[in-house]
C-alpha cells in the first residue's frame, strides 16, 4: 500500500513538473495564454496533493524567474551575434 502511494505521488510530481516545463517552453515560444494555462495546471496539481510543496515552489519562483530572465538575455545575445554574422556573410556574398 505504501509503495502505491509513493508511486502515485511520483506520477503527480512528474505531471506537475512536466506541465511547468511545458509552460516555460510555451512562454519562450511566445504562446503566453497556453503557457499560463499549462503552468496553472501544474501548480493546481501540486497544491491539491501537497500544499507544503506548493509553498516551497512559491518561494522559489523569483529565483526561477531571474534564472529564466538571464537565460533569455544570453540567448538574445547569441541570436544577435548570429544575426550580425549572417549580415556579414550576405555582404561578402554580394561582393563576390
Secondary structure as the mmCIF struct_conf table of DSSP 4:
data_model
#
loop_
_struct_conf.conf_type_id
_struct_conf.id
_struct_conf.beg_label_comp_id
_struct_conf.beg_label_asym_id
_struct_conf.beg_label_seq_id
_struct_conf.end_label_comp_id
_struct_conf.end_label_asym_id
_struct_conf.end_label_seq_id
HELX_RH_AL_P HELX_RH_AL_P1 UNK A 2 UNK A 28
TURN_TY1_P TURN_TY1_P1 UNK A 29 UNK A 30
HELX_RH_AL_P HELX_RH_AL_P2 UNK A 32 UNK A 49
HELX_RH_AL_P HELX_RH_AL_P3 UNK A 51 UNK A 95
#
